[in-house]
Amino acid sequence: MTDIRVLVVEDEPLLAEAHSAYTERVPGFVVVGVAHTARAAMAALRANDGGDVDLVLLDFRLPDLHGLDVCRALRAAGSSVDVLAVTSARDLAVVRTAVSLGVTHYLLKPFTFAAFRDKLERYADYRAQALADGEVAAQHDVDRMFATLRGTAGHSLPKGLDAQTLNRVRAALTDGTGVQVGLSATEVSAATGISRVTARRYLEYLVTIDRAVRTPRYGTPGRPEVEYRPR
């Protein structure tokens, strides 16, 4: 699959630059434009009927128009481009309206790179499933698509695991530039500051929800060490 093309819409230049840099660090994503106003965003999306953009990272508090109005204009124009809200708006009415307008994710500022990357990776997984040829075989296929988009395997975390530590473990499975790496539980423990046993629990959980793969690592004396790599 080709890279997912992203338009960053953010009125603060430094934040727009940061969001662009974050996006480029996630494998499979490329920034094709940056807009600082709703007018500029709409102009960019009207070019070639929006065909050059797959996903819009949309700030809601723009100087000339609210982000929700941008979403309304897009849908009224028949645009099916996906929108990921990147905003500080916490009003539940805004959240409800965003959902009704087809916003795929809602990311509150401020956020960490790990949280940002998680949203993009979930979107990429969902998009790969949604763009596949043919039909869904059964209800569970539809459920899996929505689970991929909306939450960790469609379930809350098991007892004893928390989302913050899970994000730290997932972040450890990159080299700091977004490139995925394979690590043992001992190496993840050293990178995150949690115990090796705890690291292994989180890594095994990632394997069970199909977010990581487990492979033997050879080259050392004795039994092969287990290595975990993001899927």
Disulfide bonds with the S-S distance in Angstrom:
none
